[in-house]
């Protein structure tokens, strides 16, 4: 019997538990609750939220730009071949 599938399943489950743990921890920590935030604390949480939104927006735009450039390149090649005759 091979050990590799068991190791893969174990790694996937460990990654799932680790991700859930890190993702759900801020819900239970009072420092991260925005309704309890005042003054400078509120500004720091707002800055962290804006930064994370920028990261996700940038990653999405880079992903879409790469696919769009591939499509444009193939269309330019078709155009050049069509009008070269």
Phi, psi and omega in degrees: 000136183278146181269336186303313178299323177295321178293318179298315179296319177298318179294319179297316179293321177295319178295321178297313180295317179297316180295315178297319179298313180290327181283327183266347180301315181299338179294325185266350180268126186297330183298330183270356181279120186287335180288340177265358184277139176220150173058234184297325179299317179295321181294321179295315179296322178295318178296318177297320178296317179294322179295315180294323177296320178295322179296313180294319178297315179297318179296318178296316180294321178296321179296314181291324180295319179298317179292322180294320179294324176297318179294319180294319180298318179292323178292323177295319178298318177297319181296316180296317180293321183293318185265002177283336184288000000 
